[in-house]
Amino acid sequence: MTLAWRHLLRALYLETSTPRTPKACPSPKGAFWTSVTKLGLHTKPSMPPCDFTPERYQSLAYNRVLEIHKQHLSPVLTAYFSEPLLLHQGHMEWLFDYEGNRYLDFFSGIVTVSVGHCHPKVNAVAQKQLGRLWHTSAVFFHPPIHEYAEKLSALLPEPLKVIFLMNSGSEANDLAMLMARAHSNNTDIISFRGAYHGCSPYTLGLTNVGFYKMELPSGMGCQSTMCPDVFCGPWGGSHCRDSPVQTIRKCSCAPDCCQAKDQYIEQFKDTLNTSVAKSIAGFFAEPIQGVNGVVQYPKGFLKEAFELVRERGGVCIADEVQTGFGRLGSHFWGFQTHGVLPDIVTMAKGIGNGFPMAAVVTTPEIAKSLAKRLLHFNTFGGNPMACAVGSSVLEVIKEENLQENSQEVGTYMLLKFAKLRDEFEIVGDVRGKGLMIGIEMVKDKTSRQPLPREEVNQIHQDCKRMGLLIGRGGTFSQTFRIAPSMCITKPEVDFAVEVFRSAVIQHMESQDK
């Protein structure tokens, strides 16, 4: 079903809907509403319809799943909720659990399912390739890799035309670090505090989020610098961000001047002058920080930072793992929203709509520097399955105008959530661009101190109970991350905003007792 037709169905739904959800897609259980005490019936958002019926779950019992997980899988606690969600099936923006309950997925597998769960066209292409050829390795050629390379390179500006295919974002950033050092003959690499660039032994040096740090040495030669966070940082104002929504902080800056940006640049210069060698290898930056809670920098900051890095002999790396492929709406790549041209671009997640795939794209000059020093090889990178899926994802983004949808629906959603910021004292900041949005929860807007984790947990849990899945981020897990598949529509946004509002009200009422 095309995106235009799905929009029409939802428009009809808005005119004719009743409080009942169609049986074809089960709604969350009625018991989920028992936590609502003082709220009226109007606070129970009616879930929009979907045109898909999930298969009946016939696998392991829930308790058996918990037992196996405890006995045989990683003991690291990564699952959301005290009772982890056991998912069974997905269709576009919807997920279904083992009991048949339906959820609107507004986190898309951690910003990964770009065009929708089990998108029909992507499914068909994957099934066709599955019956033809799975794997060859790079010692033989196969058409899907060359077809994909031509399509992807056409979406990047000169001279970013040489592609290395990988399997994950961590792998891609590993290789980008190696490229930067091989090309510059230098070691030091700078990244922002709050940055997440992977969890491999190499990229852990670039990642500057506390719970990803180890007592043991890892990622040598990496230095952190202050994140230019205009909401929580020491400087920020009311015109800083490239977003329809600005911070609640005030400033006296003229339209073409940003004092916060200038102050953060001075901090960046201080890092260059005190913490690294006179010549450096490079600088990594996410166009918008993801794991840190969708943090945006002041306009113009990255452009000046890139110039300073290049003066020191370094290369500039844009980590597009979460921001790329049209998610930000106004541009296909996040770096384009900053008016910069990086030397290396890394990408993953949305590149394969959930299929393990990643890429590093660079200039011929940097690619040759790596080739002189290393016989780089990746067994699974660029396999026929991944490349066929990757090509179909690019086709769907274009055919269904998903970048434009990200811009239109994302802006609509940002403005809707901004109204909640104006309504509730604990909603401190709403920020983002396109379909990458952060909602930072605070004790109060004056202190901007993070809302305690247990209180954020309650809101998060209540959203899930009402059928909405959202993510978390920030140093103290105080920020809700919203990044749905790019196929979502405005009626689904309306539902999500109403659910979130109801969850906040429930939380505030529980605190008043």
Disulfide bonds with the S-S distance in Angstrom:
Cys25-Cys50 1.99
